[in-house]
């Protein structure tokens, strides 16, 4: 079977869209929090990392045997395990994110903007060290000799090509799983923000917290719910990433968090469709750079794009531009 240049390009595109969808999930959490309290929560990427570790811990406690679960098509046992992870991990990350807001950010709500930003960096370091210590727990999948070493996440999907063994394009159940999770979540978030009472309250607080409070909206409750939703998105992204890439490590939050932050800025921070679009773009650019330039230059290419967007479209691709009044 001869592989053409178009086949290689399409394969890189599949990889880019899949990884970009995961970046978009993390970026949605970034942009929701920024849209409400205008805080760049640098700890969000590390919250995503802890979600990955929590998912691996659950599998170790349950005693999952990946050999039995990873069949040609996902079995009922595998789907049940994945469903459990998609419930437990988002709840864990949502609760943890709410606690972070109450303890680290709420006391600084009326402080100068630099104070909560420095606090977010401090929280990030704390979560990284929690991930480092977590890597040394005496459980299966963690016993590899070093707490800092990458952990192998059990493969619950078969690596068989769904298009057939002779097909030039390679698509597995892993890619399908990522797409099936991320696209409905984006639609559900858009519906929540545009059509529900909570979404309207979130938009009111984002526009003018004082006016929203005068209209009877509990601003702190809205902010807390936003942190819960953002944390749950990080938890879902952690499950999806772990099941697709099958490797996690305690410093992964920095890399993923920077990609997600760049995606939110490129798409228009505070804009949900913009964050999703930015994540897809970064995923595709990373895949094409890895395939056609060199892996060592990929970060350079991504952040050159970010700089270009900030120069020519400072509000982001889908971000709205507002003229400041003086």
Order of alpha helices (4+ residues) and beta strands (2+ residues): alpha-alpha-alpha-alpha-alpha-beta-alpha-alpha-alpha-alpha-beta-alpha-alpha-alpha
